[in-house]
Amino acid sequence: MLLSNAIIVPTDAEPTGYLYSFDARSGDLRWKVPFQDGIASTPLLVDRQLAVVSSDGEVAAIDPSTGRVSWKVAPAGTVHSSPRIPSPASADGRIFFGDNTGKLFALEAMSGKTMWRKDLSVRLSTSLVVVGKTLIGGTVDGYLHRIATDSGDVIERLRLSGLPYGTLISSPPLLLILVKGEESKLVAFDTTTGKVRWEQSTPREWTTYRPLVSGSTVIVGSEEKNLCAFSLADGTLRWCHEIGQVPRGLGISSERVLYVGTLSGKVLAYQANGKPKP
């Protein structure tokens, strides 16, 4: 996470992991904060504070300049670090997170006070995302849940064609969802109509758990060592290249250089059309 002149890096490790802040120019350590079993979810910037959820269910707010912990709470009590707790979401001064036992919480960002608690009775399998006044998350029983942010009431449960996984990506009015069944699908769900607009499949698995939206294009990588780009509007294939590695993470620079982290540990650089960068 790049924040002003700092790079924020969470780590998960037993018995202790850390949230690190490094100087973006020099790489020097600015501060670090320890957490039991570390942090395996994405930090958020909420009301000028870093909000993090640790692997054992602690939620903390941290001053990004100094590393000082403003508050730390465990509204779900201590939970096991496995399976991993999905990444939280935030909106309207609230932090939303789910533990790994099926419980969902809304916390006041300034104090950590629990505003509401909901038992979904089934574990989250995706990150959470807020669209308008609706909190959305996928669960291990194959459903996409739409939940009112102000009350925690379930508005709708949409049956998917398999297990939703990874990070939900909001690109209004579309929500991009990875779904694993007999084959793996990239699903574009229209939040205005409540219907699937398009989907694209790969025989084994989409391995970049956070699809990358760049302009009018969405880019994903597969276990078949392919890197593919589709039209965000209708799912039309724009290009697909075999890269010789299993892609895991994607990022794009302001100079339109596409960076691909791979399962082997290598980072590859491509032009925005997926062709190798000279």
Long-range contacts (C-beta under 8 A, 24 or more apart in sequence): 1-42, 1-43, 1-45, 3-45, 3-50, 3-64, 4-64, 6-30, 6-64, 8-43, 8-50, 8-64, 10-38, 10-39, 10-40, 10-41, 10-42, 10-43, 10-52, 11-38, 11-39, 12-37, 12-38, 12-39, 12-40, 12-55, 12-81, 12-84, 13-37, 13-38, 14-38, 14-81, 17-54, 17-55, 19-43, 19-50, 19-52, 19-62, 21-64, 21-67, 30-67, 31-66, 31-67, 32-67, 33-60, 33-62, 33-67, 33-69, 35-60, 37-81, 40-81, 40-84, 40-85, 41-84, 41-85, 41-86, 41-87, 41-88, 41-97, 41-127, 42-87, 42-88, 42-127, 42-167, 44-88, 44-89, 44-90, 44-95, 46-90, 46-93, 46-95, 46-109, 47-93, 47-109, 47-110, 49-109, 51-88, 51-90, 51-95, 51-109, 53-85, 53-87, 53-88, 53-97, 54-85, 55-81, 55-84, 55-85, 56-80, 56-81, 57-85, 57-99, 59-88, 59-95, 59-97, 59-107, 59-112, 61-109, 61-112, 71-111, 71-112, 72-112, 73-107, 73-112, 73-114, 75-105, 75-107, 75-114, 75-117, 76-101, 76-103, 76-105, 83-123, 86-124, 86-125, 86-126, 86-127, 86-128, 86-137, 87-127, 87-128, 87-167, 88-127, 88-128, 89-127, 89-128, 89-129, 89-130, 89-135, 90-130, 91-130, 91-149, 92-149, 94-149, 96-128, 96-130, 96-135, 96-149, 97-128, 98-123, 98-124, 98-128, 98-137, 100-124, 102-139, 104-135, 104-137, 104-147, 104-152, 106-149, 106-152, 116-151, 116-152, 117-152, 118-147, 118-152, 118-153, 118-154, 120-145, 120-154, 125-163, 125-164, 125-165, 126-164, 126-165, 126-166, 126-167, 126-168, 126-177, 126-178, 127-166, 127-167, 127-168, 128-168, 129-168, 129-169, 129-170, 129-175, 130-170, 131-170, 131-172, 131-175, 131-191, 132-191, 134-191, 136-168, 136-175, 136-191, 137-168, 138-163, 138-164, 138-165, 138-168, 138-177, 139-164, 144-177, 144-189, 156-194, 158-189, 158-194, 160-187, 161-185, 165-209, 166-206, 166-209, 166-210, 166-211, 167-209, 167-210, 167-211, 169-210, 169-211, 169-213, 169-218, 171-213, 171-218, 171-232, 174-232, 176-211, 176-213, 176-218, 178-206, 178-209, 178-211, 180-205, 184-222, 184-223, 186-211, 186-218, 186-220, 186-230, 188-218, 188-232, 188-235, 197-234, 197-235, 198-234, 198-235, 199-235, 200-228, 200-230, 200-235, 200-237, 202-226, 202-228, 207-246, 207-247, 207-248, 207-263, 208-247, 208-248, 208-249, 208-250, 209-248, 210-249, 210-250, 211-250, 212-250, 212-251, 212-252, 212-258, 214-252, 214-258, 214-272, 219-250, 219-258, 219-274, 220-250, 221-246, 221-247, 221-248, 221-250, 221-260, 222-247, 227-260, 227-270, 227-274, 228-274, 229-273, 229-274, 239-273, 239-274, 240-274, 241-274, 241-275, 243-268, 243-270
